[in-house]
Amino acid sequence: MNHVNLNKLEAKPECNNKPINSDLKMRVNVHLNFMSESVLIKDVPTIRTIDMKKILLAPVIEHIKKIGKPVHFKTVSYYSAKDEMEVYVGVDPINENYSIRLQDLDMTERSLKPHS
């Protein structure tokens, strides 16, 4: 399979005593489906956009590469809870400015819901 699916992203603020919307830097837990494998990667560092409404995806993908997952030159997608469907991002390396809207996070669970 030549496809990387970020099936679920759970938002985790860097500082637990601040609201989730207040930190520019934040960490996410990534539920990754890749090469017939489903794994949870915890505390992945990422960065919000200046307007605080999106999360940059490139730092997430770079972290996944650094821990040894061979995602180079694979197609990348994620599941959007708001749109209720998979969103195609492109082929890695993705644009460093590509971002995921915070609206895509299910704030009741603070995650992108997995799809079936």
N, CA, C and O atoms as CSV, one atom per row, in Angstrom:
chain,resi,resn,atom,element,x,y,z
A,1,MET,N,N,0.845,-1.173,0.000
A,1,MET,CA,C,0.000,0.000,0.000
A,1,MET,C,C,0.889,1.235,0.000
A,1,MET,O,O,1.797,1.348,0.823
A,2,ASN,N,N,0.637,2.147,-0.905
A,2,ASN,CA,C,1.417,3.377,-1.001
A,2,ASN,C,C,0.630,4.569,-0.485
A,2,ASN,O,O,0.658,5.646,-1.081
A,3,HIS,N,N,-0.067,4.377,0.615
A,3,HIS,CA,C,-0.935,5.419,1.136
A,3,HIS,C,C,-0.755,5.551,2.643
A,3,HIS,O,O,-0.711,4.548,3.355
A,4,VAL,N,N,-0.651,6.781,3.127
A,4,VAL,CA,C,-0.554,7.083,4.550
A,4,VAL,C,C,-1.852,7.741,4.959
A,4,VAL,O,O,-2.214,8.777,4.401
A,5,ASN,N,N,-2.567,7.170,5.920
A,5,ASN,CA,C,-3.814,7.758,6.382
A,5,ASN,C,C,-3.677,8.125,7.845
A,5,ASN,O,O,-3.439,7.265,8.693
A,6,LEU,N,N,-3.828,9.411,8.134
A,6,LEU,CA,C,-3.850,9.890,9.510
A,6,LEU,C,C,-5.305,9.766,9.945
A,6,LEU,O,O,-6.094,10.702,9.820
A,7,ASN,N,N,-5.634,8.601,10.452
A,7,ASN,CA,C,-7.011,8.229,10.695
A,7,ASN,C,C,-7.638,9.006,11.840
A,7,ASN,O,O,-8.844,9.256,11.832
A,8,LYS,N,N,-6.846,9.384,12.811
A,8,LYS,CA,C,-7.388,10.104,13.960
A,8,LYS,C,C,-6.277,10.945,14.562
A,8,LYS,O,O,-5.176,10.451,14.804
A,9,LEU,N,N,-6.565,12.214,14.802
A,9,LEU,CA,C,-5.612,13.091,15.482
A,9,LEU,C,C,-6.276,13.611,16.750
A,9,LEU,O,O,-7.330,14.242,16.686
A,10,GLU,N,N,-5.666,13.350,17.896
A,10,GLU,CA,C,-6.184,13.827,19.166
A,10,GLU,C,C,-5.334,15.000,19.627
A,10,GLU,O,O,-4.120,14.863,19.779
A,11,ALA,N,N,-5.949,16.134,19.848
A,11,ALA,CA,C,-5.214,17.323,20.272
A,11,ALA,C,C,-4.854,17.254,21.742
A,11,ALA,O,O,-5.664,16.858,22.580
A,12,LYS,N,N,-3.603,17.651,22.045
A,12,LYS,CA,C,-3.115,17.708,23.416
A,12,LYS,C,C,-2.351,19.010,23.589
A,12,LYS,O,O,-1.290,19.171,22.985
A,13,PRO,N,N,-2.853,19.954,24.396
A,13,PRO,CA,C,-2.106,21.196,24.600
A,13,PRO,C,C,-0.760,20.927,25.251
A,13,PRO,O,O,-0.621,19.996,26.044
A,14,GLU,N,N,0.245,21.757,24.911
A,14,GLU,CA,C,1.585,21.631,25.499
A,14,GLU,C,C,1.537,21.808,27.010
A,14,GLU,O,O,2.233,21.115,27.753
A,15,CYS,N,N,0.727,22.724,27.443
A,15,CYS,CA,C,0.652,23.032,28.874
A,15,CYS,C,C,-0.755,22.681,29.352
A,15,CYS,O,O,-1.728,23.271,28.882
A,16,ASN,N,N,-0.874,21.755,30.255
A,16,ASN,CA,C,-2.180,21.247,30.663
A,16,ASN,C,C,-3.053,22.257,31.396
A,16,ASN,O,O,-4.263,22.054,31.490
A,17,ASN,N,N,-2.481,23.337,31.917
A,17,ASN,CA,C,-3.302,24.291,32.634
A,17,ASN,C,C,-3.833,25.414,31.742
A,17,ASN,O,O,-4.458,26.350,32.243
A,18,LYS,N,N,-3.596,25.336,30.429
A,18,LYS,CA,C,-4.111,26.333,29.488
A,18,LYS,C,C,-5.188,25.702,28.625
A,18,LYS,O,O,-5.137,24.503,28.348
A,19,PRO,N,N,-6.170,26.501,28.192
A,19,PRO,CA,C,-7.173,25.960,27.286
A,19,PRO,C,C,-6.537,25.512,25.970
A,19,PRO,O,O,-5.506,26.049,25.565
A,20,ILE,N,N,-7.138,24.545,25.313
A,20,ILE,CA,C,-6.590,23.989,24.079
A,20,ILE,C,C,-6.423,25.049,22.993
A,20,ILE,O,O,-5.553,24.908,22.134
A,21,ASN,N,N,-7.234,26.104,23.010
A,21,ASN,CA,C,-7.166,27.130,21.973
A,21,ASN,C,C,-6.106,28.186,22.225
A,21,ASN,O,O,-5.965,29.104,21.417
A,22,SER,N,N,-5.347,28.091,23.324
A,22,SER,CA,C,-4.428,29.167,23.668
A,22,SER,C,C,-2.975,28.921,23.284
A,22,SER,O,O,-2.183,29.863,23.327
A,23,ASP,N,N,-2.587,27.717,22.916
A,23,ASP,CA,C,-1.191,27.414,22.640
A,23,ASP,C,C,-0.899,27.370,21.148
A,23,ASP,O,O,-1.607,26.706,20.391
A,24,LEU,N,N,0.155,28.087,20.721
A,24,LEU,CA,C,0.580,28.023,19.326
A,24,LEU,C,C,1.198,26.667,19.034
A,24,LEU,O,O,0.931,26.064,17.995
A,25,LYS,N,N,2.028,26.189,19.959
A,25,LYS,CA,C,2.601,24.852,19.831
A,25,LYS,C,C,1.665,23.886,20.543
A,25,LYS,O,O,1.107,24.197,21.595
A,26,MET,N,N,1.508,22.734,19.959
A,26,MET,CA,C,0.694,21.717,20.606
A,26,MET,C,C,1.171,20.344,20.167
A,26,MET,O,O,1.921,20.215,19.200
A,27,ARG,N,N,0.738,19.335,20.877
A,27,ARG,CA,C,1.074,17.956,20.535
A,27,ARG,C,C,-0.213,17.225,20.185
A,27,ARG,O,O,-1.292,17.553,20.680
A,28,VAL,N,N,-0.075,16.238,19.331
A,28,VAL,CA,C,-1.217,15.427,18.945
A,28,VAL,C,C,-0.853,13.954,19.064
A,28,VAL,O,O,0.313,13.578,18.943
A,29,ASN,N,N,-1.848,13.138,19.298
A,29,ASN,CA,C,-1.700,11.700,19.175
A,29,ASN,C,C,-2.199,11.338,17.791
A,29,ASN,O,O,-3.287,11.759,17.398
A,30,VAL,N,N,-1.426,10.569,17.049
A,30,VAL,CA,C,-1.774,10.216,15.678
A,30,VAL,C,C,-2.084,8.731,15.597
A,30,VAL,O,O,-1.262,7.892,15.966
A,31,HIS,N,N,-3.266,8.418,15.115
A,31,HIS,CA,C,-3.629,7.041,14.801
A,31,HIS,C,C,-3.307,6.863,13.324
A,31,HIS,O,O,-4.017,7.384,12.464
A,32,LEU,N,N,-2.255,6.140,13.032
A,32,LEU,CA,C,-1.719,6.029,11.679
A,32,LEU,C,C,-2.072,4.680,11.070
A,32,LEU,O,O,-1.806,3.634,11.663
A,33,ASN,N,N,-2.670,4.707,9.883
A,33,ASN,CA,C,-2.893,3.487,9.097
A,33,ASN,C,C,-1.932,3.540,7.932
A,33,ASN,O,O,-1.996,4.440,7.094
A,34,PHE,N,N,-1.021,2.543,7.886
A,34,PHE,CA,C,0.027,2.559,6.873
A,34,PHE,C,C,0.591,1.165,6.701
A,34,PHE,O,O,0.941,0.508,7.682
A,35,MET,N,N,0.682,0.713,5.468
A,35,MET,CA,C,1.268,-0.579,5.135
A,35,MET,C,C,0.653,-1.725,5.962
A,35,MET,O,O,1.371,-2.498,6.596
A,36,SER,N,N,-0.672,-1.817,5.944
A,36,SER,CA,C,-1.414,-2.864,6.664
A,36,SER,C,C,-1.156,-2.842,8.165
A,36,SER,O,O,-1.273,-3.872,8.829
A,37,GLU,N,N,-0.813,-1.698,8.695
A,37,GLU,CA,C,-0.501,-1.537,10.110
A,37,GLU,C,C,-1.302,-0.362,10.645
A,37,GLU,O,O,-1.432,0.664,9.977
A,38,SER,N,N,-1.829,-0.509,11.829
A,38,SER,CA,C,-2.511,0.585,12.502
A,38,SER,C,C,-1.792,0.805,13.824
A,38,SER,O,O,-1.751,-0.086,14.672
A,39,VAL,N,N,-1.225,1.997,13.998
A,39,VAL,CA,C,-0.454,2.279,15.212
A,39,VAL,C,C,-0.854,3.631,15.793
A,39,VAL,O,O,-1.340,4.513,15.085
A,40,LEU,N,N,-0.638,3.770,17.089
A,40,LEU,CA,C,-0.843,5.032,17.779
A,40,LEU,C,C,0.524,5.635,18.051
A,40,LEU,O,O,1.375,4.999,18.673
A,41,ILE,N,N,0.737,6.850,17.589
A,41,ILE,CA,C,1.979,7.577,17.851
A,41,ILE,C,C,1.608,8.732,18.775
A,41,ILE,O,O,0.878,9.640,18.378
A,42,LYS,N,N,2.108,8.696,20.002
A,42,LYS,CA,C,1.720,9.675,21.018
A,42,LYS,C,C,2.623,10.902,21.029
A,42,LYS,O,O,3.800,10.839,20.675
A,43,ASP,N,N,2.037,12.014,21.445
A,43,ASP,CA,C,2.755,13.270,21.708
A,43,ASP,C,C,3.580,13.766,20.529
A,43,ASP,O,O,4.741,14.140,20.694
A,44,VAL,N,N,2.993,13.771,19.355
A,44,VAL,CA,C,3.668,14.264,18.160
A,44,VAL,C,C,3.637,15.794,18.174
A,44,VAL,O,O,2.557,16.381,18.243
A,45,PRO,N,N,4.805,16.453,18.109
A,45,PRO,CA,C,4.812,17.920,18.126
A,45,PRO,C,C,4.301,18.496,16.809
A,45,PRO,O,O,4.565,17.961,15.732
A,46,THR,N,N,3.575,19.578,16.919
A,46,THR,CA,C,3.115,20.300,15.733
A,46,THR,C,C,2.972,21.769,16.083
A,46,THR,O,O,3.199,22.176,17.223
A,47,ILE,N,N,2.596,22.547,15.104
A,47,ILE,CA,C,2.502,23.997,15.273
A,47,ILE,C,C,1.193,24.469,14.678
A,47,ILE,O,O,0.776,24.007,13.616
A,48,ARG,N,N,0.551,25.388,15.369
A,48,ARG,CA,C,-0.666,26.007,14.836
A,48,ARG,C,C,-0.295,27.156,13.922
A,48,ARG,O,O,0.786,27.734,14.027
A,49,THR,N,N,-1.211,27.474,13.025
A,49,THR,CA,C,-1.026,28.652,12.191
A,49,THR,C,C,-1.180,29.898,13.058
A,49,THR,O,O,-1.716,29.826,14.164
A,50,ILE,N,N,-0.718,31.022,12.565
A,50,ILE,CA,C,-0.762,32.275,13.323
A,50,ILE,C,C,-2.183,32.640,13.752
A,50,ILE,O,O,-2.386,33.164,14.847
A,51,ASP,N,N,-3.159,32.368,12.898
A,51,ASP,CA,C,-4.545,32.709,13.251
A,51,ASP,C,C,-5.153,31.735,14.263
A,51,ASP,O,O,-6.295,31.910,14.689
A,52,MET,N,N,-4.379,30.697,14.650
A,52,MET,CA,C,-4.782,29.714,15.661
A,52,MET,C,C,-5.957,28.839,15.228
A,52,MET,O,O,-6.560,28.163,16.062
A,53,LYS,N,N,-6.288,28.843,13.940
A,53,LYS,CA,C,-7.453,28.092,13.466
A,53,LYS,C,C,-7.084,26.788,12.771
A,53,LYS,O,O,-7.964,26.011,12.401
A,54,LYS,N,N,-5.779,26.540,12.590
A,54,LYS,CA,C,-5.336,25.351,11.865
A,54,LYS,C,C,-4.078,24.781,12.510
A,54,LYS,O,O,-3.386,25.456,13.271
A,55,ILE,N,N,-3.802,23.515,12.185
A,55,ILE,CA,C,-2.576,22.841,12.612
A,55,ILE,C,C,-1.766,22.529,11.360
A,55,ILE,O,O,-2.291,21.955,10.406
A,56,LEU,N,N,-0.493,22.903,11.361
A,56,LEU,CA,C,0.364,22.566,10.225
A,56,LEU,C,C,0.588,21.058,10.194
A,56,LEU,O,O,0.916,20.448,11.212
A,57,LEU,N,N,0.409,20.465,9.020
A,57,LEU,CA,C,0.528,19.014,8.892
A,57,LEU,C,C,1.971,18.561,8.671
A,57,LEU,O,O,2.335,17.461,9.089
A,58,ALA,N,N,2.785,19.370,8.034
A,58,ALA,CA,C,4.162,18.971,7.723
A,58,ALA,C,C,4.958,18.556,8.962
A,58,ALA,O,O,5.670,17.554,8.895
A,59,PRO,N,N,4.878,19.273,10.095
A,59,PRO,CA,C,5.622,18.813,11.277
A,59,PRO,C,C,5.174,17.434,11.768
A,59,PRO,O,O,5.978,16.675,12.310
A,60,VAL,N,N,3.915,17.117,11.581
A,60,VAL,CA,C,3.407,15.800,11.978
A,60,VAL,C,C,4.032,14.720,11.093
A,60,VAL,O,O,4.520,13.705,11.590
A,61,ILE,N,N,4.013,14.950,9.773
A,61,ILE,CA,C,4.588,13.989,8.827
A,61,ILE,C,C,6.092,13.839,9.073
A,61,ILE,O,O,6.611,12.724,9.035
A,62,GLU,N,N,6.792,14.937,9.324
A,62,GLU,CA,C,8.234,14.884,9.581
A,62,GLU,C,C,8.541,14.061,10.830
A,62,GLU,O,O,9.507,13.298,10.851
A,63,HIS,N,N,7.731,14.213,11.855
A,63,HIS,CA,C,7.942,13.424,13.076
A,63,HIS,C,C,7.744,11.937,12.791
A,63,HIS,O,O,8.511,11.101,13.267
A,64,ILE,N,N,6.724,11.616,12.019
A,64,ILE,CA,C,6.463,10.214,11.670
A,64,ILE,C,C,7.660,9.638,10.916
A,64,ILE,O,O,8.029,8.485,11.137
A,65,LYS,N,N,8.267,10.423,10.032
A,65,LYS,CA,C,9.471,9.979,9.315
A,65,LYS,C,C,10.634,9.767,10.287
A,65,LYS,O,O,11.360,8.778,10.191
A,66,LYS,N,N,10.805,10.713,11.229
A,66,LYS,CA,C,11.937,10.637,12.168
A,66,LYS,C,C,11.883,9.406,13.065
A,66,LYS,O,O,12.920,8.908,13.502
A,67,ILE,N,N,10.683,8.919,13.340
A,67,ILE,CA,C,10.592,7.730,14.195
A,67,ILE,C,C,10.684,6.437,13.381
A,67,ILE,O,O,10.538,5.342,13.925
A,68,GLY,N,N,10.928,6.574,12.071
A,68,GLY,CA,C,11.238,5.400,11.274
A,68,GLY,C,C,10.148,4.866,10.365
A,68,GLY,O,O,10.336,3.819,9.745
A,69,LYS,N,N,9.024,5.542,10.263
A,69,LYS,CA,C,7.976,5.090,9.351
A,69,LYS,C,C,8.321,5.581,7.941
A,69,LYS,O,O,8.496,6.782,7.738
A,70,PRO,N,N,8.422,4.677,6.973
A,70,PRO,CA,C,8.846,5.054,5.611
A,70,PRO,C,C,7.702,5.661,4.787
A,70,PRO,O,O,7.149,5.011,3.900
A,71,VAL,N,N,7.363,6.908,5.096
A,71,VAL,CA,C,6.239,7.553,4.412
A,71,VAL,C,C,6.670,8.432,3.240
A,71,VAL,O,O,5.827,9.065,2.606
A,72,HIS,N,N,7.961,8.481,2.944
A,72,HIS,CA,C,8.460,9.274,1.824
A,72,HIS,C,C,7.794,8.840,0.529
A,72,HIS,O,O,7.678,7.644,0.258
A,73,PHE,N,N,7.358,9.798,-0.267
A,73,PHE,CA,C,6.785,9.581,-1.592
A,73,PHE,C,C,5.493,8.767,-1.582
A,73,PHE,O,O,5.143,8.154,-2.591
A,74,LYS,N,N,4.782,8.754,-0.453
A,74,LYS,CA,C,3.491,8.076,-0.350
A,74,LYS,C,C,2.382,9.125,-0.369
A,74,LYS,O,O,2.609,10.275,0.006
A,75,THR,N,N,1.188,8.734,-0.802
A,75,THR,CA,C,0.060,9.663,-0.734
A,75,THR,C,C,-0.372,9.795,0.718
A,75,THR,O,O,-0.273,8.845,1.494
A,76,VAL,N,N,-0.853,10.981,1.080
A,76,VAL,CA,C,-1.224,11.286,2.453
A,76,VAL,C,C,-2.672,11.773,2.472
A,76,VAL,O,O,-3.081,12.559,1.617
A,77,SER,N,N,-3.443,11.300,3.450
A,77,SER,CA,C,-4.804,11.787,3.661
A,77,SER,C,C,-5.106,11.771,5.152
A,77,SER,O,O,-4.366,11.189,5.945
A,78,TYR,N,N,-6.209,12.424,5.520
A,78,TYR,CA,C,-6.684,12.383,6.899
A,78,TYR,C,C,-8.206,12.387,6.862
A,78,TYR,O,O,-8.807,12.754,5.852
A,79,TYR,N,N,-8.828,11.978,7.966
A,79,TYR,CA,C,-10.284,11.970,8.045
A,79,TYR,C,C,-10.761,13.256,8.698
A,79,TYR,O,O,-10.315,13.607,9.790
A,80,SER,N,N,-11.667,13.956,8.032
A,80,SER,CA,C,-12.255,15.189,8.549
A,80,SER,C,C,-13.602,14.874,9.190
A,80,SER,O,O,-14.528,14.424,8.515
A,81,ALA,N,N,-13.707,15.112,10.497
A,81,ALA,CA,C,-14.979,14.897,11.196
A,81,ALA,C,C,-16.031,15.887,10.702
A,81,ALA,O,O,-17.204,15.534,10.576
A,82,LYS,N,N,-15.621,17.116,10.424
A,82,LYS,CA,C,-16.571,18.137,9.959
A,82,LYS,C,C,-17.158,17.761,8.605
A,82,LYS,O,O,-18.368,17.851,8.397
A,83,ASP,N,N,-16.291,17.338,7.685
A,83,ASP,CA,C,-16.751,16.981,6.344
A,83,ASP,C,C,-17.239,15.537,6.257
A,83,ASP,O,O,-17.851,15.143,5.265
A,84,GLU,N,N,-16.966,14.749,7.300
A,84,GLU,CA,C,-17.345,13.339,7.371
A,84,GLU,C,C,-16.828,12.529,6.192
A,84,GLU,O,O,-17.534,11.694,5.627
A,85,MET,N,N,-15.568,12.799,5.836
A,85,MET,CA,C,-14.942,12.036,4.761
A,85,MET,C,C,-13.432,12.197,4.788
A,85,MET,O,O,-12.895,13.091,5.441
A,86,GLU,N,N,-12.764,11.314,4.066
A,86,GLU,CA,C,-11.317,11.378,3.948
A,86,GLU,C,C,-10.924,12.551,3.054
A,86,GLU,O,O,-11.558,12.795,2.027
A,87,VAL,N,N,-9.882,13.270,3.445
A,87,VAL,CA,C,-9.389,14.419,2.686
A,87,VAL,C,C,-8.014,14.075,2.121
A,87,VAL,O,O,-7.089,13.761,2.871
A,88,TYR,N,N,-7.886,14.134,0.814
A,88,TYR,CA,C,-6.616,13.874,0.149
A,88,TYR,C,C,-5.723,15.086,0.317
A,88,TYR,O,O,-6.144,16.211,0.047
A,89,VAL,N,N,-4.477,14.867,0.766
A,89,VAL,CA,C,-3.520,15.949,0.976
A,89,VAL,C,C,-2.564,16.058,-0.203
A,89,VAL,O,O,-2.321,17.156,-0.703
A,90,GLY,N,N,-2.023,14.937,-0.651
A,90,GLY,CA,C,-1.061,14.933,-1.740
A,90,GLY,C,C,-0.020,13.857,-1.508
A,90,GLY,O,O,-0.181,12.991,-0.648
A,91,VAL,N,N,1.042,13.921,-2.279
A,91,VAL,CA,C,2.129,12.960,-2.163
A,91,VAL,C,C,3.246,13.598,-1.345
A,91,VAL,O,O,3.612,14.752,-1.567
A,92,ASP,N,N,3.781,12.836,-0.398
A,92,ASP,CA,C,4.889,13.336,0.404
A,92,ASP,C,C,6.125,13.495,-0.479
A,92,ASP,O,O,6.398,12.614,-1.294
A,93,PRO,N,N,6.881,14.585,-0.347
A,93,PRO,CA,C,6.757,15.608,0.684
A,93,PRO,C,C,5.599,16.567,0.379
A,93,PRO,O,O,5.430,17.038,-0.746
A,94,ILE,N,N,4.813,16.833,1.421
A,94,ILE,CA,C,3.689,17.753,1.258
A,94,ILE,C,C,4.177,19.186,1.435
A,94,ILE,O,O,5.260,19.421,1.972
A,95,ASN,N,N,3.373,20.134,0.981
A,95,ASN,CA,C,3.691,21.551,1.133
A,95,ASN,C,C,3.811,21.878,2.620
A,95,ASN,O,O,2.951,21.491,3.412
A,96,GLU,N,N,4.863,22.583,3.000
A,96,GLU,CA,C,5.097,22.900,4.418
A,96,GLU,C,C,4.009,23.776,5.024
A,96,GLU,O,O,3.895,23.859,6.247
A,97,ASN,N,N,3.207,24.433,4.185
A,97,ASN,CA,C,2.126,25.287,4.683
A,97,ASN,C,C,0.772,24.590,4.716
A,97,ASN,O,O,-0.226,25.203,5.095
A,98,TYR,N,N,0.718,23.307,4.323
A,98,TYR,CA,C,-0.562,22.594,4.343
A,98,TYR,C,C,-1.020,22.473,5.792
A,98,TYR,O,O,-0.240,22.110,6.672
A,99,SER,N,N,-2.289,22.780,6.029
A,99,SER,CA,C,-2.787,22.750,7.401
A,99,SER,C,C,-4.149,22.068,7.484
A,99,SER,O,O,-4.888,21.981,6.503
A,100,ILE,N,N,-4.449,21.596,8.670
A,100,ILE,CA,C,-5.737,20.974,8.976
A,100,ILE,C,C,-6.513,21.937,9.862
A,100,ILE,O,O,-5.988,22.429,10.860
A,101,ARG,N,N,-7.746,22.202,9.502
A,101,ARG,CA,C,-8.593,23.114,10.289
A,101,ARG,C,C,-8.900,22.516,11.663
A,101,ARG,O,O,-9.139,21.315,11.788
A,102,LEU,N,N,-8.892,23.359,12.681
A,102,LEU,CA,C,-9.289,22.891,14.006
A,102,LEU,C,C,-10.749,22.460,14.005
A,102,LEU,O,O,-11.162,21.657,14.842
A,103,GLN,N,N,-11.532,22.991,13.066
A,103,GLN,CA,C,-12.927,22.570,12.919
A,103,GLN,C,C,-13.018,21.078,12.644
A,103,GLN,O,O,-14.029,20.450,12.960
A,104,ASP,N,N,-11.974,20.502,12.059
A,104,ASP,CA,C,-11.976,19.076,11.768
A,104,ASP,C,C,-11.815,18.234,13.024
A,104,ASP,O,O,-12.074,17.031,13.013
A,105,LEU,N,N,-11.384,18.873,14.107
A,105,LEU,CA,C,-11.288,18.167,15.382
A,105,LEU,C,C,-12.668,18.101,16.022
A,105,LEU,O,O,-13.378,19.105,16.088
A,106,ASP,N,N,-13.034,16.944,16.482
A,106,ASP,CA,C,-14.256,16.786,17.264
A,106,ASP,C,C,-13.898,17.251,18.673
A,106,ASP,O,O,-13.275,16.510,19.432
A,107,MET,N,N,-14.286,18.463,19.022
A,107,MET,CA,C,-13.838,19.042,20.286
A,107,MET,C,C,-14.471,18.380,21.503
A,107,MET,O,O,-13.993,18.577,22.619
A,108,THR,N,N,-15.535,17.599,21.318
A,108,THR,CA,C,-16.078,16.863,22.459
A,108,THR,C,C,-15.120,15.749,22.841
A,108,THR,O,O,-15.000,15.400,24.016
A,109,GLU,N,N,-14.434,15.187,21.845
A,109,GLU,CA,C,-13.429,14.153,22.091
A,109,GLU,C,C,-12.031,14.676,21.837
A,109,GLU,O,O,-11.051,13.973,22.085
A,110,ARG,N,N,-11.925,15.913,21.341
A,110,ARG,CA,C,-10.644,16.512,20.965
A,110,ARG,C,C,-9.890,15.609,20.004
A,110,ARG,O,O,-8.703,15.339,20.191
A,111,SER,N,N,-10.571,15.153,18.996
A,111,SER,CA,C,-9.910,14.267,18.026
A,111,SER,C,C,-10.571,14.379,16.671
A,111,SER,O,O,-11.695,14.862,16.537
A,112,LEU,N,N,-9.842,13.918,15.668
A,112,LEU,CA,C,-10.448,13.666,14.374
A,112,LEU,C,C,-11.004,12.257,14.460
A,112,LEU,O,O,-10.267,11.310,14.735
A,113,LYS,N,N,-12.288,12.115,14.229
A,113,LYS,CA,C,-12.903,10.793,14.372
A,113,LYS,C,C,-12.401,9.843,13.295
A,113,LYS,O,O,-12.245,10.231,12.137
A,114,PRO,N,N,-12.149,8.600,13.680
A,114,PRO,CA,C,-11.758,7.627,12.658
A,114,PRO,C,C,-12.952,7.277,11.779
A,114,PRO,O,O,-14.100,7.335,12.220
A,115,HIS,N,N,-12.674,6.922,10.560
A,115,HIS,CA,C,-13.765,6.494,9.693
A,115,HIS,C,C,-13.774,4.980,9.600
A,115,HIS,O,O,-12.776,4.322,9.893
A,116,SER,N,N,-14.918,4.430,9.186
A,116,SER,CA,C,-15.022,2.978,9.114
A,116,SER,C,C,-14.515,2.433,7.807
A,116,SER,O,O,-14.536,1.221,7.593
